[in-house]
């Protein structure tokens, strides 16, 4: 199995060193670069072309959200996983609006971080489970407008979108709906096109905005 290539971006060298040792223990993840600020992160991404970028929010020169905005404008293919101390829903909401692959808190267990890395590398979205209800509630409170594209989705696509927004992976959706994983991937691709989103996080936000998935 080819290890997942990642870049760690954090302005604390001890944090980077600890993460590197932790993530490389089993040989399935390889840290190919470390950056101590946003500018260095952007430089290393261009040079090393990682699979996944671990990105802190609080950094000098160019913070994590600014880096995220730059990468999204450039339409980069690297998966961006925010790793932060911020558990305030406003930070998560901003990151989701810009477009992230995942959001994990620094006090999470190592197993959660590794699951997040593997999930985003596989094209899934991973949001810290404890933050999902807060995100849903915030979106509900914002009373965001309903989008017309919902009428374009088939009944099956609505079912897939609902399960996607509830955090299920493609394999789990396939099992739940008794269809193949390949069929799920095709549905997800069609959904993205119809509702004009580029990733699973944005699709989940769309589902919440349009009451396709209920608040828990």
ZAPA-190771 format. One record per residue (C-alpha): residue in one letter; x, y, z. Coordinates in steps of 0.001 Angstrom, whole numbers, plus 524288, in hexadecimal, padded with zeros to 5 digits. Layout:
REM residues N
   r       u       v       w
   a       X       Y       Z
...
***
This chain:
REM residues 216
   r       u       v       w
   x   80000   80000   80000
   x   8056B   80D3B   7FC1B
   x   805FE   81640   807F2
   x   7FDE0   822AA   807FE
   x   806D0   82E57   805EF
   x   803D0   839A3   80EEC
   x   808D2   8471C   8128E
   x   80764   84BD6   82090
   x   8054E   85A74   8223B
   x   80645   85FC9   83006
   x   80E39   86AE5   835D9
   x   81285   8629A   84179
   x   81E02   859C2   83E4B
   x   81B26   8507D   84998
   x   80D52   84E6B   84481
   x   81287   84B4D   836F2
   x   81CBE   84203   83C5B
   x   812D5   83B00   844EA
   x   80930   8398B   839D3
   x   813AC   83473   830A5
   x   817E6   829E3   83A32
   x   809DB   82636   83D29
   x   80530   82573   82F16
   x   810E4   81E0E   829A5
   x   81098   81326   833C9
   x   809D5   80919   82B2B
   x   80FC9   80CF3   81E1E
   x   802D1   80FF6   8177F
   x   804DA   81EAC   81849
   x   8110B   825FF   81405
   x   813D6   83400   81838
   x   81ABC   839DF   80C73
   x   81B58   847CD   81148
   x   81952   850F0   81CD0
   x   815AC   85F4B   81C6A
   x   8154C   86941   8276C
   x   80C92   8733E   820AE
   x   80307   874BE   81589
   x   80CAF   879D0   80B80
   x   815F9   86E78   80DB9
   x   80A7B   86525   80CD8
   x   8068A   86A5E   7FF75
   x   8149B   8695B   7FAD6
   x   815E4   85B33   7FF5E
   x   808E5   85746   7F94E
   x   80D84   85C35   7EC13
   x   81AB2   85570   7ED7E
   x   816E9   84873   7F3C1
   x   808E3   8463C   7EF35
   x   803C4   83F08   7FB42
   x   7F761   83701   7FBFD
   x   7F2A0   83D75   80881
   x   7F626   84A32   80F47
   x   7F486   84B6A   81E08
   x   7F1E2   859D0   82037
   x   7F145   86183   82CDE
   x   7E8F2   86DDA   82D50
   x   7F10D   876A6   83624
   x   7FDE8   87957   82F1A
   x   8064E   88548   82C4B
   x   8071F   88C14   81F09
   x   7FBEB   884A1   818B8
   x   7F248   87D35   8213F
   x   7EBD9   87050   81E0E
   x   7DF25   875F1   818F6
   x   7E6A4   87F39   81003
   x   7EEAD   873C5   80AEB
   x   7E212   86C43   808A5
   x   7DC49   87777   800C7
   x   7E874   87857   7F843
   x   7E86B   869C0   7F593
   x   7D9FB   869AE   7F232
   x   7DB9D   87508   7E8BA
   x   7E681   86D56   7E22A
   x   7DD9A   86158   7E193
   x   7E808   858AD   7E79E
   x   7E588   84A1D   7E8E9
   x   7EC59   84808   7F5F9
   x   7E35B   8443F   8012B
   x   7E360   84E71   80BF5
   x   7E15D   849F6   819EE
   x   7E062   854B2   82423
   x   7E6BB   850BC   8310F
   x   7E3F9   85B18   83B3C
   x   7E112   85E65   84964
   x   7D51C   8662B   84528
   x   7C87A   85F49   84895
   x   7C035   86B68   8460D
   x   7B653   868A8   83B72
   x   7B940   875B5   834C0
   x   7C6CE   870FD   830D1
   x   7C14F   86420   82BE6
   x   7B684   86B00   8245D
   x   7C04A   8742B   81DE5
   x   7C90B   868BC   81A28
   x   7BD68   86141   814A4
   x   7B908   86D0D   80CC2
   x   7C69B   86E5A   806BB
   x   7C771   85FBF   8045D
   x   7CE87   855A7   80C99
   x   7D008   846FA   80C70
   x   7D06B   845AD   81B29
   x   7D0A8   84C9A   82847
   x   7D694   84656   8346A
   x   7D9C2   84BB1   841D8
   x   7E77A   84A89   8476C
   x   7E29F   843E5   853C7
   x   7DD40   83879   84BF1
   x   7E2AE   82AD2   84D9D
   x   7ECE5   82687   843BD
   x   7E37C   81C73   83E2D
   x   7D9E3   82746   83AC8
   x   7E45C   82F37   833CB
   x   7E8F9   8236E   82C09
   x   7DB03   81FFA   8285E
   x   7D92E   82DF2   823C3
   x   7E580   82D58   81B62
   x   7E18A   8208B   814EF
   x   7D398   82546   812FE
   x   7D726   831FD   80C2C
   x   7E17B   82B21   8040F
   x   7D6BA   82205   7FF2F
   x   7CE56   82D86   7FB32
   x   7C5A5   82D44   8072E
   x   7C2B6   83898   81057
   x   7C64E   837A7   81EAE
   x   7C108   84169   8288C
   x   7C413   83FB8   836FF
   x   7B7F5   83816   83B85
   x   7B5E1   840D4   84773
   x   7B512   84CD6   83EA3
   x   7AB11   847D4   834D9
   x   79EEA   84B0D   83D09
   x   7A441   858C4   83F7F
   x   7A677   85ACC   830F0
   x   798C0   85619   82DB3
   x   792BC   85EFD   837F0
   x   79A8C   86AC5   83344
   x   79628   868B3   82546
   x   7882E   86771   829D0
   x   78915   87401   831CC
   x   78EC5   87B44   8263B
   x   78218   87861   81EE6
   x   78959   876D0   81228
   x   78124   8778C   805E0
   x   77BCC   86BAC   7FEE4
   x   78233   8685F   7F1F0
   x   77A59   8649F   7E5E5
   x   7837B   8599C   7E1BE
   x   77CD9   8502B   7EB2E
   x   77231   84DB3   7E112
   x   77C94   848C7   7D799
   x   78079   83D80   7E06E
   x   77A5A   8302A   7DEAB
   x   77465   828EC   7EA2B
   x   7806B   8202E   7EAFD
   x   789A9   82BD2   7EA58
   x   78241   83234   7F585
   x   783CC   825B2   7FD6A
   x   79268   82574   7FAA8
   x   793DD   833E3   7FDEA
   x   78CA0   8322C   80AD1
   x   7957B   826FE   80EFA
   x   7A18E   82E4D   80A5D
   x   79D8F   839F6   812B7
   x   79BD2   830EB   81E5E
   x   7AA33   82D73   81D24
   x   7A972   82014   816CF
   x   7B460   81BAF   80DD9
   x   7B1B7   8165D   8002B
   x   7B30C   80853   804B7
   x   7A94E   80AA6   80FB7
   x   79FC2   81178   80690
   x   7A0B5   80613   7FD1F
   x   79DA3   7FC6B   807F2
   x   7926C   804BC   80D10
   x   78C07   80603   7FFA3
   x   78FA2   7F848   7FADB
   x   796F8   7FD73   7EF0A
   x   7A526   7FC6F   7EABB
   x   7AF8F   805E2   7EF5C
   x   7B231   80972   7E129
   x   7A3E8   80D4E   7DF8D
   x   7A4FA   815E0   7EBA0
   x   7B0F8   81C98   7E5F9
   x   7A975   81F45   7D962
   x   79E13   824EB   7E112
   x   7A738   82D88   7E915
   x   7ADA9   8329E   7DCB7
   x   7A05F   835CE   7D6B3
   x   79BE0   83C70   7E330
   x   7A801   84522   7E367
   x   7A54A   8497F   7D577
   x   796E1   84C14   7D795
   x   79854   85411   7E415
   x   7A4F5   85AAC   7DFAE
   x   7AE0F   8564B   7EA9E
   x   7BBBB   850BF   7E9F0
   x   7BCEB   8485B   7F622
   x   7B555   8408C   80032
   x   7B5F7   84B15   80A99
   x   7AF5D   854FC   801C4
   x   7A555   84AB4   7FDF2
   x   7A278   8480F   80C58
   x   7A0AE   8569A   80EDC
   x   79767   85748   8033A
   x   78F7D   84BFB   808D4
   x   78E60   852B0   81609
   x   78A98   85FB5   80FDA
   x   77FD2   8593E   80810
   x   77A89   850D3   81320
   x   77E55   84445   80C20
   x   78472   83F83   818B7
   x   77DDD   84234   825B2
   x   784A0   84808   83176
   x   787A0   83E3D   83C0B
***
